[in-house]
Amino acid sequence: MNNPFVTNGYAGAEYFCDRVQETATIRELLLNENNISLISPRRLGKTDLIWHVFDDKEIRRTHYCFVVDIYATKNLSDFVNMLGKAVMDELRPKGKKAWEKFINIVSSLRSEISFDMNGMPTWSVGLGSINNPSITLDEIFSYLNQADKPCLVAIDEFQQITRYDDETVEATIRTYVQRCTNAHFIFSGSQRHMMNGMFTSPSRPFYQAVSIINLQPLDLNVYTDFCVNKFESAGKHLDRAVVASLYERFEAVTSYMHRILNVLYSRTEKGSTCIVPMVDEAIDFILRMSSDTYESLYYQMPEKQRLMFLAIAREGKATSVTGGKFINKHKLISASSANSALKGLLEKDFITVDKNVYSLYDQFFALWLKFKGMI
């Protein structure tokens, strides 16, 4: 691999930094038949951590491992579709014996599963094509319970199910999970307040059903050593101050640091040293490359949401955003208007909230606003 600072998913243990303790803990819990809730802000590396755990040779040999990203789902039908596709994609390369059993059990969608010229199955179910998702969900869990190996299922961005119109979905999935003795689950999510509500509230179906892991940022020294070693392996050098400056500036969020280091690595010649002044140049490059995307997202916002978005961006960390002081300071219309805008921005993941502190979800978006002179 030319650039060790991978920005598009898990690429193997060689490019994965640390998380030794977290990996061991998750592995131990799963192999001892526990379910897990893995909670962290987005872009801190929780999905890569799941793939890293599942990449363990012993786990791969003894288990089927399925990773389901439900971030884009809107209802139970979408959820079932993504779950079925994840199972099929994992089983397909395992051979006919592995996937044939799944196809036979999922009888409600057998006509929707196509085969290529080599006889390999493809999950060709379109969004909205599952007319009775409850039946298909029952079949998929039936397969998980009957599979010839124990199953590990990671459902990423699990808090998304709380946004479905059907308020019974949470209880339904909890019931299936409880009865499925041949599978164990990781429920990962990036909306801390929503995930905590699901798993720590006595009134919710998943209360006391999981072991909760709150993922923390990587240790600065460990991450710095990782970065320096990757540069040195290619005959390049990295000033440790570069990593320290990124760590502070981006609040230790791995994805942002990795993306900038990807650019810095490519711009550092063999035998040369990457130094702190190169950081701003790399960030400017990223913002220019992303400018059209951010501009489109920004101008697609309704005006009230755009005003609230800018107000929170100016503050960086905003509190009491529907209070009179905040509204007057940022020339917002009214408390009710601010509350409506806030709800819309949260639903679209333009902003995030933790302990009543609001901030932009995408730190590069905030930098782009400064880059364009909007804040």
C-alpha positions, 0 to 999 in steps of 0.5 A: 500500500502506497499511503499507510494513512488509510482514509476509506475503511479498515485495511488490515492490522498493519495500518491499524493503530493500537486499541490493544486493550479494547480489542482484547475486551471486545474479543473476550466479551463476545467469545464469552457470549455477551452482547456489547454496546460500543459508543463513541463519536463518529470518526473516532474509529469504532467501525474499524475497531469492529473490523479489526476484532472480526479480522482475528484469525481464530474468530474468522475460523470459528465464527461467521462475522457480519457488519451491518451499517444502518445509518442510511435506513429509514424504517424496518424494511430498510433495516431488514434489507441491509441485514440480509445483504450483509449476511449474503455478502459475508456468506457468498465467498464461503462456498455453496454450503454456507450460503445455500442454507441462508437462501433456503431459510429466507423463503420470502425473498428467494425470488429477489435473490439472483445468480451470476453466470458462475452460480454465485448469489447476489442480494438484489433486493431494492430499497422498499422491495420488502413488503413484509419485513417482519416475516423476513426479519424472522427468517434472518434471525432463524438463519442466525440461530441455525447457522453451522457456526456461531455468528457475530453481528455488528449493527453500526449506527444502531441509534438510527432505529429510534428514528423509525416511525414504528415505535415497536422496532426497538422492542422487536429487535430486543426480543429476537436478540434475546432468543437468538442463542447462536449469535451475539451482537455489537450495537455501535453508535455515535449519538452518545445521548441516544445510545445511552438512553437506549441501553441505560434507561430502565424503561427501554427494551435493551436496558441491562441487555449489553456490556457498554464500552465507551470508546476513548481517543487514542493516546497521543504518544501511542498515536505519534509513535504509530505515525512516525514509524509509518513515515520512517518505514518509507524513508521519510521523517515526521516531526512529532510536533505535527501530530501533537498540533493535529491532536489538539486542533481536532480534539484527538478525532482519528479520522481528521488527523488521518486524513491530513496525515494522508496528504502530508505523507504524500507531500513529504519527499523521501529523506525529507521531514514533515514539519508543522507549517505544512499542516495548514497547507494540507488542510487548505488542500482538503478544503479546496477539494471538498468546497463544492460538496460543502457549498451544496450542503450549506445552501440546501439548508432551509434559511432558519437552519442555516442561521442556527448552523452558522451561530453554532459554528461561530461559538464552536461549543454552544450552550443554551442555544434556544435561550434569549441571550444566544438568540439575540447575540446571533440575530435568530428569529425566536426561541420556537424558530431556533428549536425547530432549526435545531431539531432539523440540524440534529436529524440531518447530522449537521450538528451533534449534542453531548451534555447539552453542548452543541457543535458541528458534526464535521470539523472540516465543515467548520473550517470551510466556513472560516475558509470562505469567510462566513464565520 
